Amino acid sequence: MKRMMRKLSRDERGQNTVEYLLMVAIVGGVILVLGKMFAPQIGALFKQVMGQISGAATSAGTPGNG
């Protein structure tokens, strides 16, 4: 019985799993908070990039640009 208890007390697989899950939860929480904080700036950036892509596609389709 003592031998089994010692073996179980040295087994750290469950502890490692909990540590990884906590780390993933913290990183996920930070990403969510930052996403909420910077949502307007991210949206404006995507609109700007889409406008540039649209302009490039339009100018590439006009004759004499090739």
PDB file with SEQRES, HELIX, SHEET and CRYST1 records, atoms N, CA, C and O in Angstrom:
SEQRES   1 A   66  MET LYS ARG MET MET ARG LYS LEU SER ARG ASP GLU ARG          
SEQRES   2 A   66  GLY GLN ASN THR VAL GLU TYR LEU LEU MET VAL ALA ILE          
SEQRES   3 A   66  VAL GLY GLY VAL ILE LEU VAL LEU GLY LYS MET PHE ALA          
SEQRES   4 A   66  PRO GLN ILE GLY ALA LEU PHE LYS GLN VAL MET GLY GLN          
SEQRES   5 A   66  ILE SER GLY ALA ALA THR SER ALA GLY THR PRO GLY ASN          
SEQRES   6 A   66  GLY                                                          
HELIX    1 AA1 LYS A    2  ARG A   10  1                                   9    
HELIX    2 AA2 ARG A   13  MET A   37  1                                  25    
HELIX    3 AA3 ALA A   39  ALA A   60  1                                  22    
CRYST1    1.000    1.000    1.000  90.00  90.00  90.00 P 1           1          
ATOM      1  N   MET A   1       0.827  -1.197   0.000  1.00  0.00           N  
ATOM      2  CA  MET A   1       0.000   0.000   0.000  1.00  0.00           C  
ATOM      3  C   MET A   1       0.869   1.258   0.000  1.00  0.00           C  
ATOM      4  O   MET A   1       0.582   2.211  -0.726  1.00  0.00           O  
ATOM      5  N   LYS A   2       1.917   1.265   0.803  1.00  0.00           N  
ATOM      6  CA  LYS A   2       2.794   2.431   0.851  1.00  0.00           C  
ATOM      7  C   LYS A   2       3.486   2.646  -0.484  1.00  0.00           C  
ATOM      8  O   LYS A   2       3.672   3.778  -0.931  1.00  0.00           O  
ATOM      9  N   ARG A   3       3.860   1.543  -1.107  1.00  0.00           N  
ATOM     10  CA  ARG A   3       4.538   1.628  -2.392  1.00  0.00           C  
ATOM     11  C   ARG A   3       3.612   2.279  -3.437  1.00  0.00           C  
ATOM     12  O   ARG A   3       4.053   3.115  -4.226  1.00  0.00           O  
ATOM     13  N   MET A   4       2.346   1.894  -3.435  1.00  0.00           N  
ATOM     14  CA  MET A   4       1.392   2.451  -4.376  1.00  0.00           C  
ATOM     15  C   MET A   4       1.175   3.940  -4.108  1.00  0.00           C  
ATOM     16  O   MET A   4       1.077   4.724  -5.052  1.00  0.00           O  
ATOM     17  N   MET A   5       1.099   4.335  -2.863  1.00  0.00           N  
ATOM     18  CA  MET A   5       0.897   5.740  -2.512  1.00  0.00           C  
ATOM     19  C   MET A   5       2.093   6.581  -2.944  1.00  0.00           C  
ATOM     20  O   MET A   5       1.925   7.701  -3.426  1.00  0.00           O  
ATOM     21  N   ARG A   6       3.289   6.048  -2.772  1.00  0.00           N  
ATOM     22  CA  ARG A   6       4.486   6.768  -3.210  1.00  0.00           C  
ATOM     23  C   ARG A   6       4.485   6.945  -4.721  1.00  0.00           C  
ATOM     24  O   ARG A   6       4.817   8.011  -5.238  1.00  0.00           O  
ATOM     25  N   LYS A   7       4.108   5.890  -5.413  1.00  0.00           N  
ATOM     26  CA  LYS A   7       4.068   5.943  -6.868  1.00  0.00           C  
ATOM     27  C   LYS A   7       3.049   6.982  -7.331  1.00  0.00           C  
ATOM     28  O   LYS A   7       3.331   7.752  -8.250  1.00  0.00           O  
ATOM     29  N   LEU A   8       1.878   7.016  -6.713  1.00  0.00           N  
ATOM     30  CA  LEU A   8       0.855   7.985  -7.079  1.00  0.00           C  
ATOM     31  C   LEU A   8       1.281   9.412  -6.747  1.00  0.00           C  
ATOM     32  O   LEU A   8       0.956  10.344  -7.483  1.00  0.00           O  
ATOM     33  N   SER A   9       2.001   9.584  -5.653  1.00  0.00           N  
ATOM     34  CA  SER A   9       2.413  10.927  -5.269  1.00  0.00           C  
ATOM     35  C   SER A   9       3.497  11.470  -6.190  1.00  0.00           C  
ATOM     36  O   SER A   9       3.660  12.685  -6.306  1.00  0.00           O  
ATOM     37  N   ARG A  10       4.241  10.579  -6.849  1.00  0.00           N  
ATOM     38  CA  ARG A  10       5.282  11.014  -7.779  1.00  0.00           C  
ATOM     39  C   ARG A  10       4.744  11.206  -9.200  1.00  0.00           C  
ATOM     40  O   ARG A  10       5.423  11.803 -10.035  1.00  0.00           O  
ATOM     41  N   ASP A  11       3.572  10.723  -9.480  1.00  0.00           N  
ATOM     42  CA  ASP A  11       2.989  10.828 -10.802  1.00  0.00           C  
ATOM     43  C   ASP A  11       2.492  12.251 -11.010  1.00  0.00           C  
ATOM     44  O   ASP A  11       1.560  12.689 -10.337  1.00  0.00           O  
ATOM     45  N   GLU A  12       3.111  12.977 -11.942  1.00  0.00           N  
ATOM     46  CA  GLU A  12       2.780  14.386 -12.145  1.00  0.00           C  
ATOM     47  C   GLU A  12       2.071  14.632 -13.466  1.00  0.00           C  
ATOM     48  O   GLU A  12       1.955  15.784 -13.884  1.00  0.00           O  
ATOM     49  N   ARG A  13       1.596  13.598 -14.134  1.00  0.00           N  
ATOM     50  CA  ARG A  13       0.937  13.791 -15.427  1.00  0.00           C  
ATOM     51  C   ARG A  13      -0.305  14.658 -15.301  1.00  0.00           C  
ATOM     52  O   ARG A  13      -0.519  15.544 -16.128  1.00  0.00           O  
ATOM     53  N   GLY A  14      -1.107  14.431 -14.309  1.00  0.00           N  
ATOM     54  CA  GLY A  14      -2.314  15.230 -14.109  1.00  0.00           C  
ATOM     55  C   GLY A  14      -1.992  16.675 -13.793  1.00  0.00           C  
ATOM     56  O   GLY A  14      -2.691  17.587 -14.236  1.00  0.00           O  
ATOM     57  N   GLN A  15      -0.947  16.883 -13.039  1.00  0.00           N  
ATOM     58  CA  GLN A  15      -0.539  18.240 -12.696  1.00  0.00           C  
ATOM     59  C   GLN A  15      -0.101  18.990 -13.952  1.00  0.00           C  
ATOM     60  O   GLN A  15      -0.460  20.155 -14.125  1.00  0.00           O  
ATOM     61  N   ASN A  16       0.645  18.364 -14.808  1.00  0.00           N  
ATOM     62  CA  ASN A  16       1.077  19.012 -16.041  1.00  0.00           C  
ATOM     63  C   ASN A  16      -0.113  19.372 -16.915  1.00  0.00           C  
ATOM     64  O   ASN A  16      -0.136  20.446 -17.517  1.00  0.00           O  
ATOM     65  N   THR A  17      -1.093  18.498 -16.990  1.00  0.00           N  
ATOM     66  CA  THR A  17      -2.281  18.764 -17.792  1.00  0.00           C  
ATOM     67  C   THR A  17      -3.022  19.987 -17.265  1.00  0.00           C  
ATOM     68  O   THR A  17      -3.450  20.836 -18.047  1.00  0.00           O  
ATOM     69  N   VAL A  18      -3.173  20.082 -15.975  1.00  0.00           N  
ATOM     70  CA  VAL A  18      -3.858  21.228 -15.372  1.00  0.00           C  
ATOM     71  C   VAL A  18      -3.079  22.510 -15.643  1.00  0.00           C  
ATOM     72  O   VAL A  18      -3.673  23.545 -15.944  1.00  0.00           O  
ATOM     73  N   GLU A  19      -1.765  22.448 -15.537  1.00  0.00           N  
ATOM     74  CA  GLU A  19      -0.950  23.631 -15.803  1.00  0.00           C  
ATOM     75  C   GLU A  19      -1.112  24.089 -17.249  1.00  0.00           C  
ATOM     76  O   GLU A  19      -1.243  25.287 -17.500  1.00  0.00           O  
ATOM     77  N   TYR A  20      -1.106  23.166 -18.196  1.00  0.00           N  
ATOM     78  CA  TYR A  20      -1.281  23.530 -19.596  1.00  0.00           C  
ATOM     79  C   TYR A  20      -2.667  24.110 -19.843  1.00  0.00           C  
ATOM     80  O   TYR A  20      -2.804  25.086 -20.581  1.00  0.00           O  
ATOM     81  N   LEU A  21      -3.685  23.532 -19.242  1.00  0.00           N  
ATOM     82  CA  LEU A  21      -5.039  24.053 -19.419  1.00  0.00           C  
ATOM     83  C   LEU A  21      -5.174  25.467 -18.850  1.00  0.00           C  
ATOM     84  O   LEU A  21      -5.826  26.320 -19.451  1.00  0.00           O  
ATOM     85  N   LEU A  22      -4.563  25.709 -17.699  1.00  0.00           N  
ATOM     86  CA  LEU A  22      -4.588  27.058 -17.130  1.00  0.00           C  
ATOM     87  C   LEU A  22      -3.866  28.044 -18.040  1.00  0.00           C  
ATOM     88  O   LEU A  22      -4.327  29.170 -18.230  1.00  0.00           O  
ATOM     89  N   MET A  23      -2.748  27.628 -18.596  1.00  0.00           N  
ATOM     90  CA  MET A  23      -1.987  28.496 -19.488  1.00  0.00           C  
ATOM     91  C   MET A  23      -2.800  28.829 -20.742  1.00  0.00           C  
ATOM     92  O   MET A  23      -2.825  29.979 -21.181  1.00  0.00           O  
ATOM     93  N   VAL A  24      -3.459  27.828 -21.311  1.00  0.00           N  
ATOM     94  CA  VAL A  24      -4.290  28.050 -22.500  1.00  0.00           C  
ATOM     95  C   VAL A  24      -5.454  28.982 -22.161  1.00  0.00           C  
ATOM     96  O   VAL A  24      -5.793  29.860 -22.955  1.00  0.00           O  
ATOM     97  N   ALA A  25      -6.056  28.802 -21.013  1.00  0.00           N  
ATOM     98  CA  ALA A  25      -7.170  29.658 -20.609  1.00  0.00           C  
ATOM     99  C   ALA A  25      -6.716  31.105 -20.427  1.00  0.00           C  
ATOM    100  O   ALA A  25      -7.425  32.027 -20.830  1.00  0.00           O  
ATOM    101  N   ILE A  26      -5.562  31.312 -19.837  1.00  0.00           N  
ATOM    102  CA  ILE A  26      -5.051  32.673 -19.627  1.00  0.00           C  
ATOM    103  C   ILE A  26      -4.731  33.330 -20.964  1.00  0.00           C  
ATOM    104  O   ILE A  26      -5.108  34.478 -21.199  1.00  0.00           O  
ATOM    105  N   VAL A  27      -4.043  32.612 -21.834  1.00  0.00           N  
ATOM    106  CA  VAL A  27      -3.705  33.172 -23.149  1.00  0.00           C  
ATOM    107  C   VAL A  27      -4.982  33.481 -23.930  1.00  0.00           C  
ATOM    108  O   VAL A  27      -5.071  34.529 -24.569  1.00  0.00           O  
ATOM    109  N   GLY A  28      -5.958  32.598 -23.891  1.00  0.00           N  
ATOM    110  CA  GLY A  28      -7.226  32.843 -24.570  1.00  0.00           C  
ATOM    111  C   GLY A  28      -7.936  34.069 -24.015  1.00  0.00           C  
ATOM    112  O   GLY A  28      -8.493  34.862 -24.774  1.00  0.00           O  
ATOM    113  N   GLY A  29      -7.919  34.226 -22.710  1.00  0.00           N  
ATOM    114  CA  GLY A  29      -8.539  35.398 -22.087  1.00  0.00           C  
ATOM    115  C   GLY A  29      -7.861  36.688 -22.498  1.00  0.00           C  
ATOM    116  O   GLY A  29      -8.529  37.686 -22.768  1.00  0.00           O  
ATOM    117  N   VAL A  30      -6.540  36.672 -22.547  1.00  0.00           N  
ATOM    118  CA  VAL A  30      -5.799  37.866 -22.962  1.00  0.00           C  
ATOM    119  C   VAL A  30      -6.124  38.213 -24.413  1.00  0.00           C  
ATOM    120  O   VAL A  30      -6.305  39.384 -24.746  1.00  0.00           O  
ATOM    121  N   ILE A  31      -6.196  37.206 -25.270  1.00  0.00           N  
ATOM    122  CA  ILE A  31      -6.526  37.451 -26.672  1.00  0.00           C  
ATOM    123  C   ILE A  31      -7.928  38.043 -26.799  1.00  0.00           C  
ATOM    124  O   ILE A  31      -8.140  38.965 -27.586  1.00  0.00           O  
ATOM    125  N   LEU A  32      -8.874  37.526 -26.041  1.00  0.00           N  
ATOM    126  CA  LEU A  32     -10.241  38.065 -26.091  1.00  0.00           C  
ATOM    127  C   LEU A  32     -10.288  39.520 -25.626  1.00  0.00           C  
ATOM    128  O   LEU A  32     -10.940  40.355 -26.253  1.00  0.00           O  
ATOM    129  N   VAL A  33      -9.602  39.818 -24.540  1.00  0.00           N  
ATOM    130  CA  VAL A  33      -9.601  41.187 -24.016  1.00  0.00           C  
ATOM    131  C   VAL A  33      -8.956  42.140 -25.019  1.00  0.00           C  
ATOM    132  O   VAL A  33      -9.487  43.219 -25.282  1.00  0.00           O  
ATOM    133  N   LEU A  34      -7.814  41.743 -25.577  1.00  0.00           N  
ATOM    134  CA  LEU A  34      -7.144  42.601 -26.553  1.00  0.00           C  
ATOM    135  C   LEU A  34      -7.988  42.770 -27.811  1.00  0.00           C  
ATOM    136  O   LEU A  34      -8.014  43.849 -28.404  1.00  0.00           O  
ATOM    137  N   GLY A  35      -8.675  41.712 -28.217  1.00  0.00           N  
ATOM    138  CA  GLY A  35      -9.545  41.807 -29.379  1.00  0.00           C  
ATOM    139  C   GLY A  35     -10.675  42.795 -29.161  1.00  0.00           C  
ATOM    140  O   GLY A  35     -11.020  43.556 -30.065  1.00  0.00           O  
ATOM    141  N   LYS A  36     -11.251  42.789 -27.970  1.00  0.00           N  
ATOM    142  CA  LYS A  36     -12.327  43.743 -27.651  1.00  0.00           C  
ATOM    143  C   LYS A  36     -11.792  45.175 -27.604  1.00  0.00           C  
ATOM    144  O   LYS A  36     -12.453  46.109 -28.057  1.00  0.00           O  
ATOM    145  N   MET A  37     -10.581  45.336 -27.046  1.00  0.00           N  
ATOM    146  CA  MET A  37     -10.006  46.675 -26.909  1.00  0.00           C  
ATOM    147  C   MET A  37      -9.659  47.289 -28.265  1.00  0.00           C  
ATOM    148  O   MET A  37      -9.864  48.484 -28.478  1.00  0.00           O  
ATOM    149  N   PHE A  38      -9.142  46.483 -29.167  1.00  0.00           N  
ATOM    150  CA  PHE A  38      -8.649  46.996 -30.442  1.00  0.00           C  
ATOM    151  C   PHE A  38      -9.585  46.706 -31.614  1.00  0.00           C  
ATOM    152  O   PHE A  38      -9.166  46.818 -32.766  1.00  0.00           O  
ATOM    153  N   ALA A  39     -10.819  46.342 -31.358  1.00  0.00           N  
ATOM    154  CA  ALA A  39     -11.761  46.010 -32.427  1.00  0.00           C  
ATOM    155  C   ALA A  39     -11.962  47.153 -33.423  1.00  0.00           C  
ATOM    156  O   ALA A  39     -11.953  46.899 -34.628  1.00  0.00           O  
ATOM    157  N   PRO A  40     -12.142  48.395 -32.979  1.00  0.00           N  
ATOM    158  CA  PRO A  40     -12.324  49.474 -33.966  1.00  0.00           C  
ATOM    159  C   PRO A  40     -11.095  49.661 -34.862  1.00  0.00           C  
ATOM    160  O   PRO A  40     -11.231  49.851 -36.071  1.00  0.00           O  
ATOM    161  N   GLN A  41      -9.907  49.608 -34.276  1.00  0.00           N  
ATOM    162  CA  GLN A  41      -8.694  49.782 -35.068  1.00  0.00           C  
ATOM    163  C   GLN A  41      -8.495  48.625 -36.044  1.00  0.00           C  
ATOM    164  O   GLN A  41      -8.052  48.830 -37.174  1.00  0.00           O  
ATOM    165  N   ILE A  42      -8.817  47.428 -35.611  1.00  0.00           N  
ATOM    166  CA  ILE A  42      -8.661  46.256 -36.478  1.00  0.00           C  
ATOM    167  C   ILE A  42      -9.642  46.350 -37.639  1.00  0.00           C  
ATOM    168  O   ILE A  42      -9.282  46.054 -38.779  1.00  0.00           O  
ATOM    169  N   GLY A  43     -10.869  46.756 -37.364  1.00  0.00           N  
ATOM    170  CA  GLY A  43     -11.864  46.916 -38.417  1.00  0.00           C  
ATOM    171  C   GLY A  43     -11.443  47.964 -39.446  1.00  0.00           C  
ATOM    172  O   GLY A  43     -11.600  47.753 -40.649  1.00  0.00           O  
ATOM    173  N   ALA A  44     -10.908  49.089 -38.977  1.00  0.00           N  
ATOM    174  CA  ALA A  44     -10.449  50.139 -39.888  1.00  0.00           C  
ATOM    175  C   ALA A  44      -9.274  49.653 -40.727  1.00  0.00           C  
ATOM    176  O   ALA A  44      -9.182  49.975 -41.912  1.00  0.00           O  
ATOM    177  N   LEU A  45      -8.395  48.897 -40.135  1.00  0.00           N  
ATOM    178  CA  LEU A  45      -7.249  48.365 -40.864  1.00  0.00           C  
ATOM    179  C   LEU A  45      -7.698  47.420 -41.974  1.00  0.00           C  
ATOM    180  O   LEU A  45      -7.181  47.484 -43.089  1.00  0.00           O  
ATOM    181  N   PHE A  46      -8.653  46.546 -41.680  1.00  0.00           N  
ATOM    182  CA  PHE A  46      -9.162  45.622 -42.693  1.00  0.00           C  
ATOM    183  C   PHE A  46      -9.857  46.380 -43.826  1.00  0.00           C  
ATOM    184  O   PHE A  46      -9.708  46.015 -44.992  1.00  0.00           O  
ATOM    185  N   LYS A  47     -10.608  47.422 -43.499  1.00  0.00           N  
ATOM    186  CA  LYS A  47     -11.268  48.219 -44.541  1.00  0.00           C  
ATOM    187  C   LYS A  47     -10.233  48.886 -45.437  1.00  0.00           C  
ATOM    188  O   LYS A  47     -10.406  48.947 -46.655  1.00  0.00           O  
ATOM    189  N   GLN A  48      -9.154  49.386 -44.831  1.00  0.00           N  
ATOM    190  CA  GLN A  48      -8.102  50.028 -45.608  1.00  0.00           C  
ATOM    191  C   GLN A  48      -7.433  49.023 -46.546  1.00  0.00           C  
ATOM    192  O   GLN A  48      -7.202  49.321 -47.718  1.00  0.00           O  
ATOM    193  N   VAL A  49      -7.128  47.846 -46.034  1.00  0.00           N  
ATOM    194  CA  VAL A  49      -6.490  46.811 -46.857  1.00  0.00           C  
ATOM    195  C   VAL A  49      -7.424  46.370 -47.978  1.00  0.00           C  
ATOM    196  O   VAL A  49      -6.989  46.196 -49.116  1.00  0.00           O  
ATOM    197  N   MET A  50      -8.700  46.189 -47.663  1.00  0.00           N  
ATOM    198  CA  MET A  50      -9.665  45.794 -48.702  1.00  0.00           C  
ATOM    199  C   MET A  50      -9.778  46.859 -49.781  1.00  0.00           C  
ATOM    200  O   MET A  50      -9.906  46.528 -50.960  1.00  0.00           O  
ATOM    201  N   GLY A  51      -9.733  48.130 -49.400  1.00  0.00           N  
ATOM    202  CA  GLY A  51      -9.779  49.214 -50.385  1.00  0.00           C  
ATOM    203  C   GLY A  51      -8.559  49.192 -51.289  1.00  0.00           C  
ATOM    204  O   GLY A  51      -8.676  49.409 -52.495  1.00  0.00           O  
ATOM    205  N   GLN A  52      -7.392  48.934 -50.720  1.00  0.00           N  
ATOM    206  CA  GLN A  52      -6.174  48.868 -51.527  1.00  0.00           C  
ATOM    207  C   GLN A  52      -6.216  47.680 -52.482  1.00  0.00           C  
ATOM    208  O   GLN A  52      -5.808  47.800 -53.637  1.00  0.00           O  
ATOM    209  N   ILE A  53      -6.696  46.558 -52.021  1.00  0.00           N  
ATOM    210  CA  ILE A  53      -6.794  45.369 -52.883  1.00  0.00           C  
ATOM    211  C   ILE A  53      -7.798  45.615 -54.001  1.00  0.00           C  
ATOM    212  O   ILE A  53      -7.553  45.259 -55.153  1.00  0.00           O  
ATOM    213  N   SER A  54      -8.921  46.223 -53.659  1.00  0.00           N  
ATOM    214  CA  SER A  54      -9.944  46.517 -54.659  1.00  0.00           C  
ATOM    215  C   SER A  54      -9.410  47.494 -55.701  1.00  0.00           C  
ATOM    216  O   SER A  54      -9.651  47.321 -56.896  1.00  0.00           O  
ATOM    217  N   GLY A  55      -8.692  48.509 -55.260  1.00  0.00           N  
ATOM    218  CA  GLY A  55      -8.105  49.472 -56.191  1.00  0.00           C  
ATOM    219  C   GLY A  55      -7.076  48.829 -57.095  1.00  0.00           C  
ATOM    220  O   GLY A  55      -7.032  49.121 -58.290  1.00  0.00           O  
ATOM    221  N   ALA A  56      -6.255  47.966 -56.551  1.00  0.00           N  
ATOM    222  CA  ALA A  56      -5.245  47.271 -57.346  1.00  0.00           C  
ATOM    223  C   ALA A  56      -5.910  46.342 -58.351  1.00  0.00           C  
ATOM    224  O   ALA A  56      -5.454  46.244 -59.490  1.00  0.00           O  
ATOM    225  N   ALA A  57      -6.966  45.667 -57.958  1.00  0.00           N  
ATOM    226  CA  ALA A  57      -7.663  44.765 -58.874  1.00  0.00           C  
ATOM    227  C   ALA A  57      -8.338  45.549 -59.982  1.00  0.00           C  
ATOM    228  O   ALA A  57      -8.366  45.110 -61.132  1.00  0.00           O  
ATOM    229  N   THR A  58      -8.884  46.710 -59.641  1.00  0.00           N  
ATOM    230  CA  THR A  58      -9.550  47.534 -60.662  1.00  0.00           C  
ATOM    231  C   THR A  58      -8.526  48.071 -61.662  1.00  0.00           C  
ATOM    232  O   THR A  58      -8.759  48.020 -62.870  1.00  0.00           O  
ATOM    233  N   SER A  59      -7.398  48.583 -61.176  1.00  0.00           N  
ATOM    234  CA  SER A  59      -6.394  49.134 -62.077  1.00  0.00           C  
ATOM    235  C   SER A  59      -5.718  48.037 -62.893  1.00  0.00           C  
ATOM    236  O   SER A  59      -5.274  48.297 -64.011  1.00  0.00           O  
ATOM    237  N   ALA A  60      -5.630  46.826 -62.367  1.00  0.00           N  
ATOM    238  CA  ALA A  60      -5.025  45.728 -63.117  1.00  0.00           C  
ATOM    239  C   ALA A  60      -5.936  45.303 -64.273  1.00  0.00           C  
ATOM    240  O   ALA A  60      -5.467  44.745 -65.266  1.00  0.00           O  
ATOM    241  N   GLY A  61      -7.224  45.566 -64.139  1.00  0.00           N  
ATOM    242  CA  GLY A  61      -8.162  45.161 -65.179  1.00  0.00           C  
ATOM    243  C   GLY A  61      -8.314  46.171 -66.299  1.00  0.00           C  
ATOM    244  O   GLY A  61      -8.961  45.876 -67.303  1.00  0.00           O  
ATOM    245  N   THR A  62      -7.724  47.379 -66.153  1.00  0.00           N  
ATOM    246  CA  THR A  62      -7.857  48.397 -67.194  1.00  0.00           C  
ATOM    247  C   THR A  62      -6.795  48.172 -68.272  1.00  0.00           C  
ATOM    248  O   THR A  62      -5.684  47.735 -67.972  1.00  0.00           O  
ATOM    249  N   PRO A  63      -7.138  48.470 -69.514  1.00  0.00           N  
ATOM    250  CA  PRO A  63      -6.176  48.285 -70.607  1.00  0.00           C  
ATOM    251  C   PRO A  63      -4.975  49.226 -70.464  1.00  0.00           C  
ATOM    252  O   PRO A  63      -5.113  50.360 -70.005  1.00  0.00           O  
ATOM    253  N   GLY A  64      -3.820  48.747 -70.856  1.00  0.00           N  
ATOM    254  CA  GLY A  64      -2.602  49.551 -70.829  1.00  0.00           C  
ATOM    255  C   GLY A  64      -1.808  49.401 -69.552  1.00  0.00           C  
ATOM    256  O   GLY A  64      -0.771  50.050 -69.415  1.00  0.00           O  
ATOM    257  N   ASN A  65      -2.245  48.569 -68.597  1.00  0.00           N  
ATOM    258  CA  ASN A  65      -1.506  48.341 -67.337  1.00  0.00           C  
ATOM    259  C   ASN A  65      -0.890  46.959 -67.326  1.00  0.00           C  
ATOM    260  O   ASN A  65      -1.092  46.230 -66.355  1.00  0.00           O  
ATOM    261  N   GLY A  66      -0.191  46.576 -68.292  1.00  0.00           N  
ATOM    262  CA  GLY A  66       0.277  45.237 -68.194  1.00  0.00           C  
ATOM    263  C   GLY A  66       1.583  44.999 -68.730  1.00  0.00           C  
ATOM    264  O   GLY A  66       2.071  43.870 -68.689  1.00  0.00           O  
TER     265      GLY A  66                                                      
END                                                                             
